[in-house]
Amino acid sequence: MRLTHIMYKSNVNCSVLKGYLNFLIKHDLVEEKNVKKEKVIYAITQKGVTALKYFRELKQALPLIEETENHAPILF
């Protein structure tokens, strides 16, 4: 996706988004690709797909933790 598309979909301002993208690029989760003359797009890498898969699995486990939010904290 192009930077502006990501910005609108994520509802994050440009400077913050660039920081996030730099972090993701540095950790090989997203790659920056040059297409045509000056057009830059961002694409998720295979490592990013794997990380996203694990994040989604973790997110499914979180409702169990959220249910106990009003009670004593759970220590892992």
N, C-alpha and C positions, 0 to 999 in steps of 0.2 A: 504494500500500500504506500501511497505517497504521504508525506509528512502531514499535509493539511487534512487528508482523510482520517488519519489516525487521531489528529488533534480534535476534530469534530466528534468522532465516535467515542473518544475517551473523555471528552469534556475537560481537557487539561490544556493550560496555556502553552504556547510554543517553547518558551525557555525551559519550563519544567519538563515538558515532553522530551526535549533534546537531551536533558540530563538523564532521564530514564532510558532513552534509546542508547546513549553512550554507555551506560551501565550494562544494558543487555548485550550490546555489541562486544564490549570488553569481556564478557563472560560467555561469548559464543552462543548466545540464545537467539539473537537476531543478527541478520547480516544486511549490510547496505549494498545495494546494487545500482550501478549506473546503466541506464537504458537510454537509447537515442543520444542526443547531444548532451543536454544538461539535466535530464530528468533523473531523479534519484528516487528509488523505492526501497522499502524495508520489507524483509521477508523473514519468517521464522525459520530457524535451522532445525535439523533433526534433534540436536541436543535440546533446543527450545520446545519442540513437540513433546519430548520425553519429560522435561520438567513440568510442562503444562499438564500432562497426564497425571503425574504424581501430585501436583497441586490440586487437581480436581478430586482425586481420591482422598486427599487430606481434608478438603472442604466438605466432603460427604461425612467424614467422621466428626467434624466440628459441631454439628447440632447437638451431639451428646454432651459436649462441653458447655455449649451455650445454655442448655437447659438447667445447668447447675450454677449459672451466673449469679443468682441471688442467694446462693448458699456459700458455704466455706469453699475456698479455692481448692482445686484439685492439683496435687503436686505429682509430677511425673518423675 
